[in-house]
Amino acid sequence: MTVEQKPLLIVWNDSYHTGINICDEQHRGIVSIINSLHFSQSLPSSAAFLRPIAEMIMGYTKIHFSIEIELLEKSEYPRLREHQQQHDHLITEVNRILAACLHDGEDPNQFLTFLKEWLLVHIAHEDKAYGAHLTEYLKNQHRGL
């Protein structure tokens, strides 16, 4: 298999949909960036890609978290604080693992593995849990209620 044919780390599928278009689109964007980092690790110059792609993931993720939290606040989502704490934990862990990779020579694949596992578990359990709540809220907003 050539580098160009390397399988994706995460293959997006409909089971990840929350039903909230902007959140689903942003999740797909995060998956795409993670797959780019995964692909870059097979290139001879892989070390040069880690920091800029990690910064891209974190920047995009922070934008996503801000939008998601704003929607949850407006809709008075009952598990908002818990959801926010999970986001905060992710950022703390990503910074810790990334620092270990960049400064301590740890294997960058642990960064990828962490991102993949966290994202898929978070979407499957936490984000899907708010899907019905936000869908109902947005329907009511559309109807002017």
ROSE-4610 file (N, C-alpha, C; in Angstrom, 1 decimal, always signed):
// ROSE-4610
residu = [M/M/M/T/T/T/V/V/V/E/E/E/Q/Q/Q/K/K/K/P/P/P/L/L/L/L/L/L/I/I/I/V/V/V/W/W/W/N/N/N/D/D/D/S/S/S/Y/Y/Y/H/H/H/T/T/T/G/G/G/I/I/I/N/N/N/I/I/I/C/C/C/D/D/D/E/E/E/Q/Q/Q/H/H/H/R/R/R/G/G/G/I/I/I/V/V/V/S/S/S/I/I/I/I/I/I/N/N/N/S/S/S/L/L/L/H/H/H/F/F/F/S/S/S/Q/Q/Q/S/S/S/L/L/L/P/P/P/S/S/S/S/S/S/A/A/A/A/A/A/F/F/F/L/L/L/R/R/R/P/P/P/I/I/I/A/A/A/E/E/E/M/M/M/I/I/I/M/M/M/G/G/G/Y/Y/Y/T/T/T/K/K/K/I/I/I/H/H/H/F/F/F/S/S/S/I/I/I/E/E/E/I/I/I/E/E/E/L/L/L/L/L/L/E/E/E/K/K/K/S/S/S/E/E/E/Y/Y/Y/P/P/P/R/R/R/L/L/L/R/R/R/E/E/E/H/H/H/Q/Q/Q/Q/Q/Q/Q/Q/Q/H/H/H/D/D/D/H/H/H/L/L/L/I/I/I/T/T/T/E/E/E/V/V/V/N/N/N/R/R/R/I/I/I/L/L/L/A/A/A/A/A/A/C/C/C/L/L/L/H/H/H/D/D/D/G/G/G/E/E/E/D/D/D/P/P/P/N/N/N/Q/Q/Q/F/F/F/L/L/L/T/T/T/F/F/F/L/L/L/K/K/K/E/E/E/W/W/W/L/L/L/L/L/L/V/V/V/H/H/H/I/I/I/A/A/A/H/H/H/E/E/E/D/D/D/K/K/K/A/A/A/Y/Y/Y/G/G/G/A/A/A/H/H/H/L/L/L/T/T/T/E/E/E/Y/Y/Y/L/L/L/K/K/K/N/N/N/Q/Q/Q/H/H/H/R/R/R/G/G/G/L/L/L]
num = [1/1/1/2/2/2/3/3/3/4/4/4/5/5/5/6/6/6/7/7/7/8/8/8/9/9/9/10/10/10/11/11/11/12/12/12/13/13/13/14/14/14/15/15/15/16/16/16/17/17/17/18/18/18/19/19/19/20/20/20/21/21/21/22/22/22/23/23/23/24/24/24/25/25/25/26/26/26/27/27/27/28/28/28/29/29/29/30/30/30/31/31/31/32/32/32/33/33/33/34/34/34/35/35/35/36/36/36/37/37/37/38/38/38/39/39/39/40/40/40/41/41/41/42/42/42/43/43/43/44/44/44/45/45/45/46/46/46/47/47/47/48/48/48/49/49/49/50/50/50/51/51/51/52/52/52/53/53/53/54/54/54/55/55/55/56/56/56/57/57/57/58/58/58/59/59/59/60/60/60/61/61/61/62/62/62/63/63/63/64/64/64/65/65/65/66/66/66/67/67/67/68/68/68/69/69/69/70/70/70/71/71/71/72/72/72/73/73/73/74/74/74/75/75/75/76/76/76/77/77/77/78/78/78/79/79/79/80/80/80/81/81/81/82/82/82/83/83/83/84/84/84/85/85/85/86/86/86/87/87/87/88/88/88/89/89/89/90/90/90/91/91/91/92/92/92/93/93/93/94/94/94/95/95/95/96/96/96/97/97/97/98/98/98/99/99/99/100/100/100/101/101/101/102/102/102/103/103/103/104/104/104/105/105/105/106/106/106/107/107/107/108/108/108/109/109/109/110/110/110/111/111/111/112/112/112/113/113/113/114/114/114/115/115/115/116/116/116/117/117/117/118/118/118/119/119/119/120/120/120/121/121/121/122/122/122/123/123/123/124/124/124/125/125/125/126/126/126/127/127/127/128/128/128/129/129/129/130/130/130/131/131/131/132/132/132/133/133/133/134/134/134/135/135/135/136/136/136/137/137/137/138/138/138/139/139/139/140/140/140/141/141/141/142/142/142/143/143/143/144/144/144/145/145/145]
x = [+0.8/+0.0/+0.9/+0.6/+1.3/+0.8/+1.6/+1.3/-0.1/-0.2/-1.5/-2.7/-2.5/-3.7/-3.9/-3.1/-3.2/-4.7/-5.3/-6.7/-6.8/-8.0/-8.4/-8.4/-8.0/-8.1/-9.6/-10.3/-11.8/-12.6/-13.5/-14.4/-15.7/-16.1/-17.4/-18.6/-19.5/-20.7/-21.9/-23.1/-24.3/-24.6/-24.0/-24.3/-23.7/-22.9/-22.3/-23.2/-24.2/-25.1/-25.8/-25.8/-26.6/-28.0/-28.1/-29.3/-29.3/-28.2/-28.0/-26.9/-27.4/-26.5/-25.2/-25.1/-23.9/-22.9/-23.4/-22.6/-22.1/-22.9/-22.5/-21.5/-21.6/-20.7/-19.3/-19.4/-18.1/-17.5/-18.2/-17.7/-16.9/-17.6/-16.9/-15.6/-15.6/-14.4/-13.3/-13.6/-12.6/-12.1/-13.0/-12.6/-11.6/-11.9/-11.0/-9.6/-9.6/-8.3/-7.5/-8.2/-7.5/-7.0/-7.8/-7.3/-6.1/-6.1/-4.9/-3.7/-3.8/-2.7/-2.2/-3.2/-2.9/-2.1/-2.6/-1.9/-0.5/-0.3/+1.0/+2.0/+1.6/+2.5/+3.2/+2.7/+3.4/+4.4/+4.5/+5.4/+6.8/+7.8/+9.2/+9.3/+8.6/+8.7/+7.5/+7.1/+5.9/+6.1/+7.3/+7.5/+7.1/+7.3/+7.0/+5.5/+4.7/+3.2/+2.5/+3.1/+2.4/+1.9/+2.8/+2.4/+1.3/+1.5/+0.5/-0.8/-0.8/-2.1/-2.8/-2.0/-2.6/-3.2/-2.5/-3.0/-4.3/-4.4/-5.6/-6.7/-6.4/-7.5/-8.0/-7.1/-7.5/-8.2/-7.8/-8.5/-9.9/-10.0/-11.3/-12.2/-11.6/-12.4/-12.9/-12.1/-12.5/-13.7/-13.7/-14.8/-16.0/-15.9/-17.0/-17.6/-16.7/-17.2/-17.9/-17.5/-18.1/-19.5/-19.7/-21.0/-21.9/-21.4/-22.2/-22.6/-21.8/-22.1/-23.2/-23.0/-24.0/-25.4/-25.4/-26.7/-27.3/-26.4/-26.9/-27.4/-26.7/-27.1/-28.5/-28.6/-29.9/-31.0/-30.8/-31.8/-32.1/-31.3/-31.3/-31.2/-30.1/-29.9/-29.5/-30.2/-30.0/-28.6/-27.9/-26.6/-25.5/-25.8/-24.8/-23.5/-23.5/-22.3/-21.4/-22.0/-21.3/-20.6/-21.4/-20.9/-19.7/-19.8/-18.7/-17.5/-17.7/-16.5/-15.8/-16.6/-16.0/-15.1/-15.6/-14.8/-13.6/-13.7/-12.5/-11.5/-12.0/-11.1/-10.3/-11.1/-10.4/-9.3/-9.5/-8.5/-7.3/-7.5/-6.4/-5.6/-6.3/-5.6/-4.9/-5.5/-4.8/-3.5/-3.6/-2.4/-1.3/-1.7/-0.7/-0.1/-0.9/-0.4/+0.4/+0.0/+0.7/+2.1/+2.1/+3.4/+4.3/+3.8/+4.7/+5.2/+4.4/+4.9/+5.9/+5.6/+6.5/+7.8/+7.7/+8.9/+9.6/+8.8/+9.4/+9.7/+9.4/+9.6/+8.7/+7.5/+6.5/+6.0/+5.5/+5.0/+3.7/+3.7/+2.6/+1.3/+1.5/+0.3/-0.6/+0.0/-0.8/-1.7/-1.3/-2.1/-3.3/-3.0/-4.1/-5.0/-4.5/-5.4/-6.3/-5.7/-6.6/-7.7/-7.3/-8.3/-9.4/-9.0/-10.0/-11.0/-10.4/-11.3/-12.2/-11.6/-12.4/-13.5/-13.2/-14.1/-15.3/-15.0/-16.0/-16.9/-16.3/-17.1/-17.9/-17.3/-18.1/-19.2/-19.0/-20.1/-21.2/-20.8/-21.7/-22.6/-22.0/-22.7/-23.2/-22.3/-22.7/-23.4/-22.8/-23.4/-24.7/-24.8/-26.1/-27.2/-26.8/-27.8/-28.4/-27.7/-28.3/-29.1/-28.9/-29.6/-31.1/-31.8/-33.3/-33.6/-32.9/-33.2/-33.0/-31.9/-31.7/-32.6/-32.9/-33.9/-35.2/-35.7/-37.0/-36.9/-35.8/-35.6/-35.6/-34.9/-34.8/-36.1/-36.9/-38.2/-39.1/-39.0/-39.9/-39.4/-38.1/-37.6/-38.1/-38.1/-38.6/-40.1/-40.8/-42.3/-42.6/-41.5/-41.8/-42.3/-42.1/-42.6/-41.5]
y = [-1.2/+0.0/+1.2/+2.2/+3.4/+4.4/+5.4/+6.4/+7.0/+7.2/+7.9/+7.0/+5.7/+4.8/+4.5/+5.1/+4.9/+5.1/+4.1/+4.2/+5.4/+6.0/+7.0/+6.5/+7.3/+6.9/+6.9/+7.8/+7.9/+8.0/+7.1/+7.2/+7.7/+8.9/+9.4/+8.6/+8.4/+7.7/+8.3/+8.0/+8.6/+8.3/+7.3/+7.1/+8.2/+9.0/+10.2/+11.4/+11.4/+12.6/+12.9/+14.2/+14.6/+15.1/+15.4/+16.1/+17.6/+18.1/+19.6/+19.8/+20.4/+20.6/+21.2/+22.3/+23.0/+22.1/+21.5/+20.6/+19.4/+18.8/+17.7/+18.1/+19.2/+19.7/+20.0/+20.6/+20.9/+19.6/+18.6/+17.3/+16.7/+16.8/+16.2/+17.0/+18.3/+19.1/+18.6/+18.4/+17.9/+16.6/+15.7/+14.4/+14.5/+15.4/+15.7/+16.1/+17.0/+17.5/+16.4/+15.6/+14.4/+13.5/+13.2/+12.3/+12.9/+14.2/+14.9/+14.7/+14.8/+14.5/+13.1/+12.2/+10.7/+10.5/+11.0/+10.9/+11.4/+12.6/+13.3/+12.5/+11.6/+10.8/+9.8/+9.5/+8.5/+9.2/+10.5/+11.2/+11.4/+11.4/+11.6/+12.9/+13.9/+15.1/+15.3/+14.1/+14.1/+15.0/+15.2/+16.0/+17.4/+17.9/+19.3/+19.6/+18.5/+18.7/+18.7/+18.1/+17.9/+19.2/+20.1/+21.4/+22.2/+22.4/+23.2/+22.5/+21.2/+20.5/+20.4/+20.2/+20.2/+21.6/+22.7/+24.0/+24.2/+23.7/+23.8/+23.0/+21.8/+21.0/+21.8/+22.3/+23.0/+24.3/+25.0/+26.3/+26.0/+25.0/+24.7/+24.1/+23.3/+22.7/+23.7/+24.7/+25.8/+26.6/+26.8/+27.5/+26.6/+25.3/+24.4/+24.4/+24.3/+24.2/+25.5/+26.6/+27.9/+27.9/+27.5/+27.5/+26.5/+25.3/+24.3/+24.7/+25.3/+25.7/+26.9/+27.8/+28.9/+28.3/+27.3/+26.7/+26.0/+25.3/+24.6/+25.6/+26.8/+27.8/+28.4/+28.7/+29.3/+28.4/+27.1/+26.1/+25.6/+26.1/+25.7/+24.2/+23.7/+22.3/+21.9/+20.9/+20.6/+20.1/+19.5/+19.0/+19.9/+21.2/+22.1/+22.2/+22.3/+22.4/+21.2/+20.0/+18.8/+18.7/+19.2/+19.1/+20.1/+21.3/+22.3/+21.7/+21.0/+20.4/+19.4/+18.6/+17.6/+18.3/+19.4/+20.2/+20.7/+21.3/+21.8/+20.7/+19.5/+18.4/+18.0/+18.0/+17.7/+18.6/+19.9/+20.9/+20.7/+20.5/+20.2/+19.0/+17.9/+16.7/+16.8/+17.4/+17.6/+18.4/+19.5/+20.3/+19.5/+18.6/+17.8/+16.8/+16.1/+15.1/+15.7/+16.8/+17.5/+17.9/+18.5/+19.0/+17.8/+16.6/+15.4/+15.0/+15.1/+14.7/+15.7/+17.0/+18.1/+18.2/+18.2/+18.5/+17.3/+16.2/+15.1/+13.9/+14.1/+13.1/+11.9/+12.1/+11.0/+10.7/+9.5/+9.1/+9.9/+10.6/+11.4/+10.6/+9.3/+8.4/+8.4/+8.6/+8.6/+9.9/+10.9/+12.1/+11.8/+11.1/+10.7/+9.8/+8.8/+7.8/+8.5/+9.4/+10.1/+10.9/+11.7/+12.5/+11.6/+10.5/+9.7/+9.1/+8.5/+7.9/+8.9/+10.1/+11.1/+11.6/+11.9/+12.5/+11.5/+10.3/+9.4/+9.0/+8.9/+8.6/+9.8/+11.0/+12.2/+12.4/+12.3/+12.4/+11.4/+10.1/+9.0/+9.1/+9.6/+9.6/+11.0/+11.9/+13.3/+14.1/+14.2/+15.1/+14.6/+13.3/+12.7/+12.9/+13.0/+13.2/+14.6/+15.6/+16.9/+17.1/+16.1/+16.3/+16.5/+15.6/+15.8/+17.1/+17.4/+18.6/+19.9/+20.0/+21.1/+21.1/+19.9/+19.9/+20.5/+20.1/+20.6/+22.1/+22.6/+24.0/+24.8/+24.3/+25.0/+25.0/+23.9/+23.9/+25.0/+25.1/+26.1/+27.5/+27.7/+29.0/+29.3/+28.4/+28.6/+28.9/+28.3/+28.6/+29.9/+30.5/+31.7/+31.5/+30.3/+30.1/+30.5]
z = [+0.0/+0.0/+0.0/-0.8/-0.9/+0.2/+0.5/+1.5/+1.1/-0.2/-0.7/-0.4/-0.3/+0.0/+1.4/+2.3/+3.7/+4.2/+4.9/+5.3/+6.3/+6.3/+7.2/+8.6/+9.6/+11.0/+11.4/+11.0/+11.3/+10.0/+9.8/+8.7/+9.2/+8.7/+9.2/+8.7/+9.6/+9.1/+9.8/+9.4/+9.8/+11.3/+11.9/+13.3/+14.2/+13.7/+14.5/+14.4/+13.6/+13.5/+14.8/+15.1/+16.3/+15.9/+14.6/+14.1/+14.1/+14.5/+14.5/+13.4/+12.3/+11.1/+11.4/+12.1/+12.3/+13.1/+14.1/+15.0/+14.2/+13.4/+12.6/+11.6/+11.0/+10.0/+10.7/+11.8/+12.5/+13.0/+13.4/+13.8/+12.6/+11.5/+10.3/+10.0/+10.2/+10.0/+11.0/+12.2/+13.2/+12.8/+12.3/+11.8/+10.7/+9.8/+8.6/+9.0/+10.0/+10.4/+11.1/+11.9/+12.6/+11.5/+10.5/+9.4/+8.7/+8.6/+8.0/+8.8/+10.1/+11.0/+10.9/+10.9/+10.7/+9.4/+8.3/+7.1/+7.1/+7.7/+7.7/+8.5/+9.4/+10.2/+9.4/+8.2/+7.3/+6.4/+6.4/+5.5/+6.2/+5.4/+6.0/+6.8/+6.5/+7.2/+8.3/+8.8/+9.7/+10.9/+11.5/+12.7/+12.4/+11.2/+10.8/+10.8/+10.7/+10.6/+12.0/+13.0/+14.2/+14.9/+15.1/+15.7/+14.9/+13.6/+12.9/+12.8/+12.6/+12.5/+13.9/+14.9/+16.3/+16.6/+16.2/+16.5/+15.7/+14.5/+13.6/+14.3/+14.8/+15.5/+16.7/+17.5/+18.7/+18.4/+17.4/+17.1/+16.6/+15.7/+15.2/+16.3/+17.1/+18.2/+19.2/+19.5/+20.4/+19.8/+18.5/+17.8/+17.9/+17.6/+17.7/+19.1/+20.1/+21.5/+21.9/+21.4/+21.7/+21.1/+19.9/+19.2/+19.9/+20.2/+20.8/+22.2/+23.0/+24.3/+24.3/+23.3/+23.2/+22.9/+22.0/+21.6/+22.9/+23.6/+24.8/+25.9/+26.0/+27.0/+26.6/+25.3/+24.9/+25.0/+24.9/+25.0/+26.4/+27.3/+28.7/+28.9/+28.2/+28.3/+29.8/+30.3/+31.7/+32.1/+31.2/+31.5/+30.9/+30.8/+30.2/+31.0/+32.3/+33.1/+32.9/+33.0/+32.8/+31.4/+30.4/+29.0/+28.9/+29.5/+29.5/+30.2/+31.3/+32.0/+31.1/+30.3/+29.5/+28.4/+27.9/+26.9/+27.5/+28.8/+29.5/+29.7/+30.1/+30.3/+29.0/+27.9/+26.6/+26.3/+26.5/+26.2/+27.1/+28.4/+29.3/+28.9/+28.6/+28.2/+26.9/+25.9/+24.6/+24.8/+25.6/+25.8/+26.5/+27.4/+28.1/+27.2/+26.4/+25.5/+24.4/+23.9/+22.8/+23.3/+24.5/+25.1/+25.2/+25.6/+25.8/+24.4/+23.4/+22.0/+21.5/+21.7/+21.1/+21.9/+23.2/+24.0/+24.6/+24.9/+25.5/+24.6/+23.3/+22.3/+22.3/+23.0/+23.0/+21.6/+21.4/+20.1/+19.7/+18.6/+18.2/+18.0/+17.8/+17.7/+18.9/+20.1/+21.3/+21.3/+20.7/+20.5/+19.6/+18.5/+17.5/+18.2/+18.9/+19.5/+20.5/+21.3/+22.3/+21.6/+20.6/+19.9/+19.3/+18.6/+18.0/+19.1/+20.1/+21.1/+21.8/+22.2/+22.9/+22.0/+20.8/+19.9/+19.6/+19.3/+18.9/+20.1/+21.3/+22.5/+22.9/+22.8/+23.1/+22.2/+20.9/+20.0/+20.2/+20.3/+20.4/+21.7/+22.8/+24.0/+24.5/+24.5/+25.0/+24.0/+22.8/+21.8/+21.3/+21.1/+20.6/+21.7/+23.0/+24.0/+23.9/+23.5/+23.3/+22.0/+21.1/+19.8/+19.8/+20.6/+20.6/+21.3/+22.4/+23.1/+22.2/+21.5/+20.6/+19.4/+18.9/+17.8/+18.2/+19.3/+19.8/+20.1/+20.7/+20.9/+19.6/+18.6/+17.4/+16.6/+16.7/+16.1/+16.7/+18.0/+18.7/+18.3/+18.2/+17.8/+16.4/+15.5/+14.1/+14.1/+15.0/+15.0/+15.8/+16.4/+17.1/+18.5/+19.1/+20.5/+21.5]
